[in-house]
Amino acid sequence: MKLKPLHDNIIVKQFEEEKVTKSGIIIPDTSKGEKPQQGEIIAVGKGRVNEKGELKPLEVKVGDKILFSKYSPTEIKIDSEEYLVMRESDVLAVIE
């Protein structure tokens, strides 16, 4: 199934929490915290229409790795895969 977000919505695949730290320490399942607020953009809408009726394209694009606000995304599950749907304004930064 393909998803096509509307307006200024984006679809994000959230990164999984690392199970091994950079120093090589393995994190057991029992001590895992919340998932990181980072992910990769899978799909983007066409943009937002401003007051003049002009389409303003999104600044983010498919493939961008982003940081996003903790409480803003809507979680969805399609074909046993979990995704997040959010507005472009919920993106805090693009990871370069």
KELOPA-963629 format. One line per 3 residues: number of its first residue (from 1); for each residue y, x, z of N, C-alpha, C, O, CB. Coordinates in Angstrom, 1 decimal. Atoms other than C-alpha are relative to their C-alpha. Last residue first. Glycine has a CB too. Layout:
BEGIN
NUM	Y:X:Z:Y:X:Z:Y:X:Z:Y:X:Z:Y:X:Z ~ ...
This chain:
BEGIN
96	0.0:-0.9:1.2:16.7:23.1:7.9:-0.9:1.2:0.3:-1.0:2.0:-0.6:1.4:0.4:-0.3 ~ 0.5:-1.4:-0.4:16.1:20.2:10.3:-0.1:0.8:-1.2:-0.7:0.5:-2.2:-1.4:-0.1:0.7 ~ 1.0:-0.5:0.9:18.3:17.2:9.4:-0.4:1.4:0.4:0.5:2.2:0.6:0.5:-0.1:-1.5
93	-0.2:-1.3:0.7:20.2:15.7:12.3:-1.2:0.2:-1.0:-2.2:-0.3:-0.8:0.1:1.2:1.0 ~ -0.9:-0.9:-0.7:20.7:12.6:14.4:0.3:1.3:-0.7:1.5:1.8:-0.7:-0.5:0.3:1.4 ~ 0.4:-1.4:0.2:19.1:10.0:12.2:1.1:0.9:0.6:2.3:0.7:0.3:-0.2:0.4:-1.5
90	0.8:-0.4:-1.1:19.7:6.5:13.6:-0.4:1.5:-0.1:-1.0:2.0:0.9:-1.2:-0.9:0.2 ~ -0.9:-0.3:-1.2:22.6:6.0:11.2:-0.8:0.4:1.2:-0.2:1.0:2.1:0.9:-1.2:0.3 ~ -0.4:-1.4:0.2:20.0:6.2:8.3:0.9:0.4:1.2:1.0:1.6:1.6:0.8:0.1:-1.3
87	-1.2:-0.1:0.9:18.5:3.0:9.6:0.4:1.5:-0.1:0.1:2.3:0.8:1.1:-0.9:0.6 ~ -1.3:-0.1:-0.7:15.0:3.0:11.0:1.1:0.1:-1.0:0.8:0.2:-2.2:0.0:1.3:0.9 ~ -1.0:0.5:0.9:11.3:2.3:10.1:1.3:0.1:0.8:1.4:-0.4:2.0:-0.3:-1.4:-0.5
84	-1.2:0.5:-0.7:8.7:4.4:11.8:0.9:-0.5:-1.0:1.1:0.2:-2.1:0.6:1.1:0.9 ~ -1.3:-0.4:0.5:5.2:5.0:10.5:1.1:-0.6:0.8:0.9:-1.5:1.7:0.1:-0.5:-1.5 ~ -1.2:0.4:-0.7:1.6:4.9:11.8:1.3:0.5:-0.6:1.3:1.7:-0.9:-0.1:0.3:1.5
81	-1.0:-1.1:-0.1:-1.4:5.2:9.4:1.3:-0.6:0.8:1.7:-1.8:0.5:0.5:0.6:-1.4 ~ 0.3:-0.9:-1.2:-4.4:2.9:9.9:0.9:1.2:0.1:0.6:2.1:0.9:-1.4:0.5:-0.2 ~ 1.2:-0.7:0.4:-3.8:1.3:6.4:-0.4:1.1:1.1:-0.7:2.2:0.7:0.2:0.6:-1.4
78	0.5:0.5:1.3:-0.3:0.3:7.5:-1.2:0.9:-0.4:-1.1:2.1:-0.4:1.1:0.1:-1.1 ~ 1.3:-0.6:0.3:1.0:0.5:11.1:-0.5:-0.6:-1.3:-0.7:-1.8:-1.4:-1.1:-0.2:1.1 ~ 0.9:0.8:0.8:4.6:-0.1:12.0:-1.3:0.8:-0.3:-1.3:2.0:-0.2:0.7:-0.4:-1.3
75	1.3:-0.5:0.4:6.9:1.2:14.7:-0.8:-1.0:-0.8:-0.9:-2.1:-0.5:-0.8:0.4:1.3 ~ 1.0:1.1:-0.1:10.5:0.2:14.7:-1.3:0.6:-0.5:-1.4:1.1:-1.5:0.4:-1.3:-0.8 ~ 1.0:0.3:1.1:12.9:3.1:15.3:-0.9:-1.2:0.4:-1.2:-1.5:1.5:-0.8:1.2:-0.3
72	-0.4:0.8:1.1:16.0:3.0:17.6:-1.1:-0.4:-1.0:-1.1:-1.5:-1.6:1.0:0.7:-0.8 ~ 0.3:1.4:-0.2:14.9:4.0:21.1:0.2:-0.8:-1.3:0.0:-2.1:-1.3:0.7:-0.6:1.1 ~ 1.3:0.3:-0.7:14.5:7.8:20.8:-0.3:-1.5:-0.1:-1.5:-1.9:-0.4:0.1:0.4:1.4
69	-0.2:0.6:-1.3:17.2:8.6:18.2:-1.3:-0.6:0.6:-2.1:-1.1:-0.1:1.1:-1.1:-0.1 ~ -0.5:1.3:0.0:16.1:10.8:15.3:0.1:-0.5:1.5:-0.5:0.0:2.4:-0.9:-1.0:-0.7 ~ 0.0:0.4:-1.5:15.6:14.4:14.5:0.6:-1.4:0.0:1.5:-1.7:-0.7:0.8:1.0:0.9
66	-1.2:0.5:-0.8:14.8:15.0:10.8:-0.3:-0.1:1.5:-1.5:-0.2:1.9:0.4:-1.4:-0.5 ~ 0.5:0.0:-1.4:12.6:16.8:8.3:1.2:-0.3:0.9:2.2:0.3:0.8:-0.7:1.4:0.4 ~ -0.8:-0.5:-1.1:13.7:15.8:4.8:-0.7:-0.1:1.3:-1.3:-1.1:1.6:1.4:-0.7:0.0
63	0.4:-1.3:-0.3:10.9:15.1:2.3:0.8:0.7:1.1:0.4:1.7:1.6:0.1:0.8:-1.3 ~ 1.5:-0.1:-0.2:12.4:12.0:0.8:-0.3:1.5:0.2:0.1:2.3:-0.6:-0.8:-0.7:-1.1 ~ 0.9:0.3:1.1:16.2:12.1:1.0:-1.5:0.2:0.4:-1.8:0.7:1.5:0.3:1.0:-1.2
60	1.4:-0.5:-0.1:19.0:11.9:3.5:-0.8:-0.3:-1.2:-0.5:-1.2:-1.9:-0.7:-0.5:1.4 ~ -0.2:-1.5:0.0:22.7:11.4:2.6:-1.4:0.7:0.2:-1.5:1.8:-0.2:0.9:0.4:1.2 ~ 0.3:-0.7:-1.3:22.1:7.8:1.6:0.1:1.5:-0.1:0.0:2.1:-1.2:-1.4:-0.4:0.4
57	1.3:-0.5:-0.2:23.9:6.3:-1.4:-0.2:0.7:1.3:0.7:1.2:1.9:-0.3:1.0:-1.2 ~ -0.1:-1.3:-0.5:27.0:4.2:-1.0:-1.4:0.6:0.2:-2.1:0.1:1.1:0.9:0.0:1.4 ~ 1.3:-0.5:-0.7:26.8:1.2:-3.2:0.3:1.4:0.4:0.6:2.3:-0.4:-1.2:-0.1:-1.0
54	0.5:-1.2:0.6:30.3:-0.3:-3.9:-1.3:0.5:0.8:-1.3:0.4:2.0:1.0:1.1:-0.1 ~ 1.2:0.3:0.8:31.0:-3.9:-2.9:-0.6:1.2:-0.7:-1.4:1.0:-1.6:0.5:-1.0:-1.0 ~ -0.5:0.1:1.3:34.5:-3.0:-1.6:-1.1:-0.4:-1.0:-0.9:-0.6:-2.2:0.7:1.2:-0.5
51	-0.8:1.2:0.0:33.4:-3.6:2.0:0.5:-0.3:-1.4:0.8:-1.4:-1.7:1.2:0.2:0.9 ~ -1.2:0.0:-0.9:30.6:-1.0:1.6:0.8:-1.3:-0.2:0.4:-2.2:-1.0:0.8:1.2:-0.3 ~ -1.2:0.5:0.8:27.1:-1.6:0.2:1.2:-0.1:0.9:1.1:-0.7:2.0:-0.4:-1.4:-0.6
48	-0.7:1.1:-0.6:24.5:0.6:1.9:1.2:-0.4:-0.9:1.8:0.4:-1.5:0.6:0.5:1.4 ~ -1.3:-0.3:-0.6:22.0:2.8:0.2:0.6:-1.3:0.6:0.1:-2.4:0.5:0.9:0.7:-0.9 ~ -1.0:-0.4:1.0:19.1:2.7:-2.2:1.3:0.3:0.6:2.1:1.1:0.0:0.2:-1.2:-1.0
45	-0.6:1.1:0.7:16.4:2.7:0.5:1.1:0.5:-1.0:1.3:1.7:-1.0:0.6:-1.1:0.9 ~ -1.4:0.4:-0.3:14.5:5.8:1.5:0.4:-1.2:-0.8:-0.1:-1.4:-1.9:0.9:1.2:-0.2 ~ -0.7:0.9:1.0:10.8:6.7:1.6:1.4:-0.3:0.5:1.6:-0.4:1.7:-0.9:-1.3:-0.2
42	1.0:0.3:1.0:8.5:9.3:3.4:0.6:-0.9:-1.1:0.3:-0.7:-2.3:-1.1:-0.8:0.7 ~ -0.4:1.3:0.7:11.1:11.0:5.6:-1.0:-0.2:-1.2:-1.2:0.7:-2.0:1.5:0.1:-0.6 ~ -0.3:-0.2:1.4:9.5:13.6:7.8:0.2:-1.3:-0.7:-0.5:-2.2:-0.5:-1.2:0.8:-0.7
39	0.9:0.5:1.0:9.5:13.4:11.6:0.4:0.4:-1.4:1.5:1.1:-1.6:-0.2:-1.5:0.1 ~ -0.1:-0.7:1.2:11.0:14.4:14.9:-1.0:-0.6:-1.0:-2.0:-1.1:-0.7:-0.2:1.6:0.2 ~ -0.9:0.9:0.8:11.6:12.5:18.1:0.3:0.8:-1.3:1.5:0.9:-1.7:1.3:-0.4:0.8
36	-1.3:-0.5:0.3:8.6:14.3:19.7:0.8:-1.0:-0.9:0.2:-1.7:-1.7:-0.1:1.4:-0.7 ~ -0.1:-0.7:1.3:5.8:12.2:20.9:1.4:0.5:-0.2:2.3:-0.1:0.3:-0.4:-1.0:-1.1 ~ -0.3:0.9:1.1:5.8:11.5:24.7:0.0:0.8:-1.4:0.1:2.0:-1.4:1.4:-0.7:0.2
33	-1.2:0.8:-0.2:4.1:13.7:27.1:0.2:-1.0:-1.1:-0.8:-1.4:-1.8:1.2:0.8:0.3 ~ -0.9:0.3:1.1:0.7:15.2:27.0:1.1:-0.9:0.4:0.8:-1.9:1.2:-0.8:-0.5:-1.2 ~ -1.4:-0.4:-0.4:-0.8:16.4:30.3:1.0:-0.2:-1.2:2.1:0.3:-1.1:0.0:1.4:0.4
30	-0.5:0.7:-1.2:-4.1:14.5:30.0:1.4:0.3:0.4:2.1:-0.4:1.1:-0.9:0.3:1.2 ~ -0.4:1.4:0.3:-4.8:15.5:26.4:0.6:-0.7:1.2:1.5:-1.5:1.1:-1.2:-0.8:-0.4 ~ 1.0:1.0:-0.1:-4.9:19.2:27.4:0.5:-1.4:-0.2:1.7:-1.6:-0.1:-0.7:0.1:1.4
27	-0.4:1.1:-0.9:-2.3:21.6:26.1:-1.1:-1.0:0.0:-1.4:-1.6:-1.0:1.4:-0.6:-0.5 ~ 0.5:1.3:0.5:-3.7:24.8:24.7:0.4:-1.0:1.1:0.2:-0.9:2.3:-1.6:0.1:-0.1 ~ 0.5:0.9:-1.1:-1.6:27.9:25.5:-0.4:-1.3:-0.6:0.4:-2.0:-1.3:1.0:-0.1:1.1
24	1.5:0.1:0.1:-1.3:30.2:22.4:-0.6:-0.8:1.1:-1.8:-0.9:1.2:-0.6:1.3:0.0 ~ 0.6:-1.1:-0.7:2.3:31.5:23.0:-1.6:-0.1:0.0:-2.2:0.8:0.6:0.5:0.2:1.4 ~ -0.2:-1.2:0.8:3.6:29.1:20.3:-0.6:1.3:0.7:-1.0:2.2:-0.1:1.5:0.3:-0.2
21	-1.3:-0.5:-0.1:2.1:26.2:22.3:0.1:1.3:-0.9:-0.9:1.8:-1.3:0.5:0.3:1.4 ~ 0.0:-1.4:-0.4:-1.1:24.6:21.2:1.4:0.5:0.0:2.1:0.3:-1.0:-1.0:0.9:-0.9 ~ 1.1:-0.1:-0.9:-1.7:20.8:21.0:-0.1:1.5:0.5:-0.8:1.7:1.5:-1.3:-0.4:-0.6
18	0.8:-1.2:0.1:1.6:20.2:19.3:-1.0:0.1:1.1:-0.7:-0.2:2.3:0.9:1.2:0.0 ~ -0.3:-1.0:-1.0:2.7:16.6:19.4:-0.9:1.2:-0.1:-2.1:1.0:-0.4:-0.1:-0.7:1.4 ~ 0.9:0.1:-1.1:2.3:14.8:16.1:0.4:1.1:1.0:1.0:2.1:0.7:-1.5:0.2:-0.4
15	0.9:-1.2:-0.3:5.2:14.6:13.8:-0.8:-0.3:1.2:-0.4:-0.9:2.2:0.9:1.2:0.2 ~ -0.4:-0.8:-1.2:6.5:11.1:13.0:-1.0:1.1:0.2:-2.2:1.0:-0.1:-0.1:-0.9:1.2 ~ 1.3:-0.4:-0.6:6.1:9.8:9.4:0.3:0.9:1.2:0.7:2.1:1.0:-1.0:0.7:-1.0
12	0.2:-1.3:-0.5:9.5:8.2:8.6:-1.5:0.1:0.5:-2.0:-0.8:1.2:1.0:0.4:1.1 ~ 1.4:0.0:-0.7:10.5:5.2:6.6:-0.3:1.5:0.3:-0.2:2.4:-0.6:-1.1:-0.6:-1.0 ~ 0.9:-1.1:0.4:14.2:4.8:5.8:-1.3:-0.1:0.7:-1.4:-0.7:1.8:0.7:1.4:0.3
9	1.2:-0.3:-0.8:16.6:1.9:5.9:-0.8:1.1:-0.6:-0.8:1.4:-1.8:-0.9:-1.3:0.1 ~ -0.1:-1.4:-0.6:20.0:2.0:4.3:-1.1:0.3:1.0:-1.0:1.1:1.8:1.4:0.1:0.7 ~ -1.4:-0.4:-0.4:19.5:-1.0:1.9:0.0:1.4:0.6:-0.4:2.4:-0.1:0.5:-1.0:1.1
6	-1.2:0.6:0.6:15.8:-1.9:1.6:1.3:0.6:0.6:1.2:1.1:1.8:-0.1:-1.5:0.2 ~ -1.0:0.5:-1.0:12.7:0.2:2.3:1.3:-0.5:-0.7:1.6:-0.1:-1.8:0.5:1.2:0.9 ~ -1.3:-0.3:0.6:10.0:0.3:-0.4:1.1:-0.5:1.0:1.3:-1.7:1.1:0.2:-0.6:-1.4
3	-1.2:0.6:-0.7:6.6:0.6:1.2:1.2:0.4:-0.8:1.4:1.6:-1.1:0.0:0.3:1.5 ~ -1.3:-0.7:0.1:3.5:1.3:-0.9:1.0:-0.8:0.7:1.1:-2.0:0.6:0.4:0.3:-1.4 ~ -1.2:0.8:0.0:0.0:0.0:0.0:1.2:0.9:0.0:1.3:1.9:0.7:0.0:-1.0:1.2
